[in-house]
Amino acid sequence: MPIETWTIYLLTVLALMSTPGPSQLLMLSNSGVHGFQRSLATAAGDLSANALQMLAAGLGLAAIIAASATALSVIKWAGVVYLIWLGIRMIRRAKPDDTSQQARREKSSLKALWIQGFITSAANPKAVVFFAALFPQFIAADAAFWSQFLILSATYIVMDGLFLSAYGLGSSWIVARFKGDARVWVERIGGGFMIGAAVLLGLKSISRQ
């Protein structure tokens, strides 16, 4: 792949990631509540779903998925309900002088955080259509398809991982400045971020990831 084509693709993806989406809001929430290192499991779940969506696009499944409007709607709204449930539960559990909060944070398994990231990303099945529409713009017909596809996919995943890490680090840094009962508001805001992620996911259209 020519470096000029890759650079244009890099700038395109950078522009697409310039505004936060559901996964970024979830990362803000989990990093603030569980810490940056544990929130990396959430990022890993998100990137795992992205990788599967890219593979589906590369295998030509985008047209099938796009044709199944009912399946798209069911998967998306299931994800919306899941995030809203998580957000409401987090807000309700955030209480002053709750000595069990730290223990509860520690009990949140990495698997559970990974599943949250995976579901949030996978609940946007139209992302497959997005990748199927984006990648052909940068793939030359006279060159090997899969080598170009892997370069585009790896570039996207690395950039998305960096963005998610930046959101997580920022959230963790801010939360570290809070003490005592102020941390209750951290959990409440984190729950609000999850509900906001659900709203953004519900507003997703076929033209956006």
C-alpha positions, 0 to 999 in steps of 0.5 A: 500500500502506497504511503500516500494512500495510508496517510490519507486513510490515517487522517480520515480515521483521525477525523472520524474519531475526533468526537466521542462515541458510546465506547469512549463514554464507556471507557470514561466511566469504567476508568473513573470507577475501576481505574485505568489499568482495569478499564483496559479490559473494556478497551480490549472488548471494544477492539475485539468486536471491531476486529470481528466487524472488520473481518465480517466486512472483508468476508462480504457479510456487510450486504447480508447484515444491511439487508436484515433490518430486523436483526440490526434493530434487535441487536442495537436496542438490546445493547442500548437497554444493557447500557442503560441498565448498567448506568442506572445500577451504578447511579443507584449504588453510589451512596455516601459513606458506603464502605462496600463500594471499594470492595465492589469495585475490586470484585468487578472482574476483568471478564465483566469489563471486557464484556461491557466493551464488547457488547457496546461495540458489537451492539452497533452491527452497522459498523460492519457496513461502515467498514465495508464502505470505508475500506474500498476507498483505500484498496487498490484493485490491482494489488493483493486484497488481504494484505491491504485489508490487514493494514487498514484494519490494524491501523484502525485498531491501533488508533482506536486503542490509543484514543480509548487509552487517552480517554481512560487516562484522562478520566483516571487522572481526574478521578484521582483528585477526588476524595471522600464523598466526592467519589460518590459523584464520580460513580454517578457521573460514570453512570450518566456516561453509560446512559449517554453511551446508550443514547448515542448508540440508539442514535447511530445511523447506517452512515456512521460507525 
